[in-house]
Amino acid sequence: MRKLNSIELFAGAGGLAIGLHDAGFSPKALIELNKDACQTIRSNKIFRFGEGLYEGNVAEFDYLSISETIDLISGGPPCQPFSLGGKAKGYNDSRDMFSEAVRAIREKKPRAFVFENVKGLLRKNFFEYFQYIILQLQHPSIEKNSAEDWRNHRSRLERHHTQYAHTELEYNVLYRLVNAADYGVPQKRERVFIVGFRTDINAKWSFPKKTHSEDALLWAKWVTNEYWEKHKIETPKKNDGEIKAAQALIAKYGMFQPEEKPWVTVRDALLDLPDPKSPHAKLYNHHEFKDGAKIYPGHTGSYIDDPSKAIKAGGHGVPGGENMLRFENGDVRYFTVRESARIQSFPDTFEFHGAWGEVMRQLGNAVPAELSRIVGQSIFQALVSSLNCDSN
């Protein structure tokens, strides 16, 4: 398989890197500050990511030390400045590292880039700053002066953007809020993807079409009962809401079921994993039972017959409710590390380094590997097609 060169910033535990690797990209450098996340990357020698790992501050990385032409720059800049669950300081937060993403593009001039961040980036109070981020990514060569605040820099970028002609390389940039569940990940995780192609690349790219849907899951549950039959479970008695949902689906689709596949549920994802309390759990790495899970207001866990709620990192260890499994009878327990990895679509062979809370933080910060693969594959195909056109 042909490989294209990439650099990844803010690599974390490697969820984005795994997906992009499977899509056809070969990382020439992965940059990550957290020591446990770096050890996680080194531990997984099958991906050989550790060979190009730089453990340190991305602001100190020398991109010009990489001699190869770079096809893709990727990464998930720290989400805390824009997270709905954080302090939401945005551009006033020292962890806002989008400027480093722009620097990487300016210095290596990749043929394309992809960045992922939290839904909170699109909040109304961040709208102007988000526009500024997009302008910087469109025109990375227009560098911010040291004495210039971001609003003045934005004005200068706007003036440049509206000029008739541009002589330097620029980028065509698209962004979209996507739900990982719509692409076969067993998790309702909404994230913003920002994708750019250099303007000399004839990419003809668009975001991948959704492959899974909630309607298809509800159809399988309450119209055909296929979901329960698949799991050899007696079909539950429908409540009023579920009866209305089935009626609405039949009115919408008639005799034809939704064309997408059903959302993947927690039960689907964990089907062949043993109970973490059973002796068989020892056959799986990172599948140890963790006691202490409790329901409290606003944190009721993830229902087993729906996709999981978004796995979260938590400010001080693991949040009590987001990373819990809730059974049909209302009982709850924490997801094990292996179960959380399944929900984030990491391969079962993947090893993690660090204490339980630290590993769960790595997983909570990760991009689902399967979603990364799907988006990465579409970018890869667009780049290869443009290369083939150039060679003809």
N, C-alpha and C positions, 0 to 999 in steps of 0.2 A: 504494500500500500504506500502510495506517495505521502510524504510528510512535508508539512510547511513549518517554518520556524516561528516560535513564539517567545514572549517574555510575559511572566505573570507577576503582578504587584499584589501585595497583601494576600499571599497565597493561603494563609490559614492552614487547616488540616488537609487541603488539597481537593475539595469537592469540585471546584471549577476546573482544576488542572486535570483530574481524572476524566471528566466529560470531554474536555477539549482534546486530551490525548487520544481517547477513543474515537473522536471525530476526525483525527488526522493531523493534529498539531504536535510538534516536538519542542518542548520548552528548552531554550538555551539558558534561561535563568529564571529561578523562582525566588522572590524576595519576601521575607517574613521576619517580623521582630520577635514574636513570642517563642520562647525557648522550647516549651513543650510541644507546640505545633510544629516547630522545626524538627524535633526528635520524631514526631509522628511521621513526617514526610520521609525522614531518613530510614525509618523502620520498614517502610514499604518498598523494598528494593526491586520488586517486580516492575514498578513504574520508572525506576532509575531517576526519579526526580532529584534525589539528594546530590547527584553529581553536579547539578547547576544551582544548588541552593545557596543563597546568600542570607545568613542570619544577621540581621541588623536593621537599622533605620533606613527606610526607603529613600529618605532625603539625602542620604550619604552614598547612594549607589551611583556608580559611574557607568552609564549606559554605553558610552563610547568604548568601554573595555570589551564589548561584544562586537566582534568583527563581522559576524554574519549579517546578511540582510534579514530583516525581521518582517514576517508577513502579518503577525497579529500581536497586539498588546492587550492583555486582559487583566481583570482584577475586580475585587470588591472593596473599594475604599471604606474605611471604618464607618459603620452605619449609626453609631451612637449620637452624632450631632443632629440626626434627622429622625431618629426612632420615636415612634408613638409612645413607647414605654420608657424613654429616657428623659433627659432634661431639655432636649430640643433647642439647644443653643445655636445650632446651625453654623453660620459663618463665624460666630464668636467662640466656637469650640475649637480648642487647639488640636482636636483629633480630626478636624476636617482636612482631608488629604487629597481632595480633588486636584489641587494645584500640582501635586506630585504626579498624578496621572497625566495631566497636561504636559508636564516637563518631559515625561517619558516619550510621549508622542512627538513633541517638538524635537527631541534629540535623536530619536531613532527613525522617525518618519515611516512607521509601519504602513502596510497596505490597508490594514483594517484594525479596528479595536472593538472590544466589548467590555462594558463595565456593568456591574450589578449593584443595586442598593435597595434600601427599604422603601416601602410605600410612602412613608412619611416625607420623603423627598418632594412629593407632589402636593404637600399641604399648602393651603392658601398663604400662610405667613412665610413660606419659603419660595413662593412662586418667582419673585424677582431674582432671587439668588439662583434658582434652578435655571432660569433663562440665561443668567450669566455663565453658569457651568457649561451649558450647551454652546454658547457663543465661543467660549474658550476652546472647546473641543473642535468646533468648526474652523477656528483660526488660531491654532496653537503657536504660530510664529509671531503673533502680536503679544509680546510678553508684558506682564505687569511690571511697572517700575517700582522700585523699592519704596519710594515716597508717595505712591499712588494708592488710594483706597479702592476697594472693589467696585464701588459705584462709578467712580471716574474711569476706571479701566473698562467697565461695561459700556459706558458712553463712547469711549474710543473704539471699542470693538463694534458697536452698533454702526458708527460712522463708516468704519472699514467694511462692514458686512454689506452696506447698501451702495457701495461703490460699484460702478459698472464692470470694471475689469479687475481681476486679481492675477498677479504674476506668479506668486509662490504657491506651493502645494497646499490645498485646503482639504476639508473633509465634509462629505455629505453625511449628516447625522440624523438618525431616527431613534425614538424611544417609545417604549410601551410598558404598561403595567400588565404583568402576566401572572396567572395563578398556576403554580406548579401542578396542581391536581388536573388541570386541563391537558397536561402532557404525560399523564400516566404515573406521576409521582403520588404516593399515598399520603398526601399532605396538602392542606389548604394554605399554601404559602404564597402570598402576593408580594412580588418584588418588581422593581423597575429595572429594565434592561436598556442600556444605551449603547447603540451600535453605530459605528462610523466606517465609511470607506473613503479612501483617498480619491480626490476628484478625477485623477487620471486613470482610475480603475473603473472599467465598465461592468459594474457588479450586477445590476438588475436583480437586486435582493429585496426580499420582504420577510417579515417575521413568519416563522413556521405556523402553519394552520393547526388549530387545536385538534387533538386526537381523541380526547375523552371529555365527558360532560356529566354534570349532575343529573340532567334529565335522563340520560341513559342508565344511570345507577338507579334512580327512582323507578324507571320503567321495569328494570330487572327485579326490583324489590316488590313493587306493588301492582304491576300489571301482569307480568308473566310468572313471577315467583322464582325466576331462574337463579337469582342470587342465593336464596335460602336453599334451594335444591342442590346447588353447587357445593355448599358447605354442609349439606346433610343435616339441616336444621328445620324443624317444623316451622312453617310460615307463621309468624306472629299475627295475632288478630289486629287488623288495622284500626287505628283511632280515627276520629273525625277528620283530622288534618291530613292523614295519609289517604283516606277515602277521597277527599277533595283533590289531593295531589294526583291520584290515579285518574280521576275523572278529567282533570285539566290536561293531563298528558294524552289521554285518548282523544280529547277534543282537538288538541294541537297536532298530533301526528296521525290520527286515524288508525288504519290497520298496519302502518309501517312504523317500526321502531326507530328511534333516533339513529342517525348514521354514525355517530361517534361511539367509541367504546365506553363502558361505564367507568366512572371514577373508581380508582383503586382504593379500597378501604383498609383500615388497620388490620382487620381479620384476614383480608387477602394477603397483605404484606407479610404477616407473621405466621402464616398458615403452618409452615413446617418447622417452626421453632418450638422446642418444648417449653413447658412452664419453667420459669427460672428457679422455682423451688424444687423441681424434680431432679433426680440423680442424672438424668440425661442432659441436663443443662451444661454439665461440665464438658460435653463434647464440643461446645461452641465457645470461642474466646469472647470475653467481655459480655457474658450473659449471666452475670451474678445478680441475685435479688437484692434490692435496696429497700429497706423498711422505712416507714414514717410518712407515707403519702396520705394526705388528708384533703377533703373538699372544703373550700371556704368561698365566700361570696366572690363571684367573678372568675373563679378557678375551679371548674368542675371536671377537668380532664378531657380526654379525647374519646368519644364514643367508638366502640370497637367496630361498629358497622357503618361508619363514615370515614372519609379520609381524616387523618390526624389534624389537629390544630397545628399551627406553625411551631416547630421545635424552636425553643428560645435559649439564648445563652445565659441571661440573667446577670444582674449587676453584682450579686454576691452569691455565687454558686448557682444552683438550679432553681427556677421559680417553682412554687409548690404545685400549681395547677396545670400549667401549660404542658408539662412533660409527663403527664400521668395518663394511664390507660383506664378507661371507665367501661366496666362490663355491663351486660344487659340488666343485671339485678342492682346496679348502682354502686357495687364495690369498685374501689380504685387501688391502683398500685403504680409506682414509678415505672416508666419504661426502662429497661436495661440499656446499657450502652449499645449492645448488638441490635436491639430492637430500634433504638433511635437511629442507628446507622442504616438499618433497612428502610426506615421512613425517609431518610435523606438519600436513599438509593445508592449508598456506598456498597461495594462488593463485600461479601462475607469474609473474604480473605484479608480484608484491610485491618491493619493493626493500629492501635491508638496508644499514645504515651501521655502519662500524667495521672494525677488523682482523679477520682470519679467526677467531681465538680468541674475540674479543668477540662476533662475529655468532653463532658456534656456542653461546656462552653464552646469548645472547638466545633462540635456538631451543630450547635445553635447558630454559630456564625457562618456555617458553610453554605455554599450553593449546592442544591441537590444535583448529584452527579448526572442523573438521567436528563434533567432539564438542561444542564450544561452541554451534554452530548448533542441533544436535539438542536439547540441554538447554534452550537459550534459546527455541527455538520452542515447546516444551511450556509453558514459563513464560508466554510471550507469549500463547498461546492461552487459558491459564487466566485471565490478567488481562483480556483482551478479553472473554471470556465473562462474567466477573463484572461488567465495565462495562456490557455489554448487558443483563444481568439488572437492574442498578441503574436503568437508564434506562426499563425497561418498567413 
